[in-house]
Amino acid sequence: MTPVEILATCAPADYQDWQWQQRNTLQSADDLLKAFPGLRGTAQLSNIVQHLGTRKVGITPYFASLIETDALGCPLPDDPLWRQVAPLWPAHTHNQHVPGNAFAYDGTAENWELPGEMVTPICQHKYDNRVLVRTANICHAYCQFCYEALRTLERNSQKQAFRKSEWQLTLDYLVAHPEVDEVILSGGEPLMLSDRRLDELLASLRAHRPEIIIRLHTRALTFNPYRITDELLAVLEKWNVNALGLHISHSREISEAFIDATMRLRKAVPVLFANMPLLAGINDNYPQLKTLCMRLYGLGIVPHYLYQFMPFSPGAEHFCTPLRSGIALVAQMKRRLSNLAVPEFVLPHREGKYSVPLDLDKPAARLHQDESGNEFMHFTNWQDARCVFPQ
């Protein structure tokens, strides 16, 4: 049954049940062939099957319905949604085999977590005033470029799963470290937890640190927007979740269901923002990034970060863009769009994020002094003109 047929025959109450979506996720070659019959006998399917032995593939029926296909029901190889969830590159050409690539994904190199930062098996204290808690090692669907591949994509992950004892250790750590102002609930996907479980976690967090800022990161609105239930909204509002970070890559992910979920979230959570990976062939062009960021801005979602493709992630040869491209794209947006719609371009790496100056290929802004000792600054403006600002 194709995604379109699923939509036509499934009862709306079932289709819009987020747990139904998870139970019917496409995870095997047979699942993919039922949804996309035109895949049979194609190189696309052959490449996916090669990865299935070690790599997870998961596509909700909802997300599958957004993927563009040809007349035979085969996903278009360059469809920006399909490319995110299907490992389309041959396994034998995977980037861990590229000689001299020190940043390639090899199935063992850690991407973001340094051992000394893991203050409990599930809690990472990288920056001074905030910690990140891994509340789940699973996701609604699987991004094949995931920088947390060792936790989420690998079928035999060695990463510590969330346990009640580790959560208590984390709460004890937060009590002992009042300098921590914020806790970020991430994963995997924290919204894979039930409403009841989330309610318990947030209640215990508020009991131990009533004043702490709580942020939650999710890609539910892209993969399963029906997860935004009335019950979930009540939990988020009850425990004063301060901010929600939405992960998104392409404007076609902003469907009517996405918009509905956003409008409802805005009533429960004060701050909504978006984090976006820069991906070759998906969003690495000005028209697409402009459309994505302006649509998010129009929905009340601040486009916060545009991430350069992270080292030690799968599919680098498939997704990675030159640094120069990202700088040029964001600089173009900075000159042309409302500032609130322009994301910060960052390099994420083991030691932390770095905000990339957008004028790296221009003379640096500098403070100077004239003969009388008066300071002034030279800089390049939004039209690439050199300017002087007197102090």
Buried (B, 14 or more C-beta within 10 A) or exposed (E): EBBEEBBEEBEEEEBBBBEBBBEBBBBEBEBBBBBBBBBEEBEBBEBBBBBBEEBBBBBBBBBBBBBEBEEEBBBBBEBBBBBBBBBBBEBEEBBBEEEEBEBBBEBEBEBBBEEEBBBBBBBBBBBEEBBBBBBBBBBBBBBBBBBBBBBBBBEEBEBBBBEEEBBEBBBEBBEEEEEBEBBBBBBBBBBBBEBEBBBBBBEBBBEBBEEBBBBBBBBBBBBBBBBBBEEBBEBBEEBBBBBBBBBBBBBBBBBEBBBBBBEBBBEBBEBBBBBBBBBBBBBBEBEBBBBBBBBBBEBEBBBBBBBBBBBBBBBBBBBBBEBEBBBBBBBBBBEEBEEEBBBBBBBBBBEEBEEBEBBEEEEEEEEEEEEEEEEEEBBBEEEEEEEEEEE
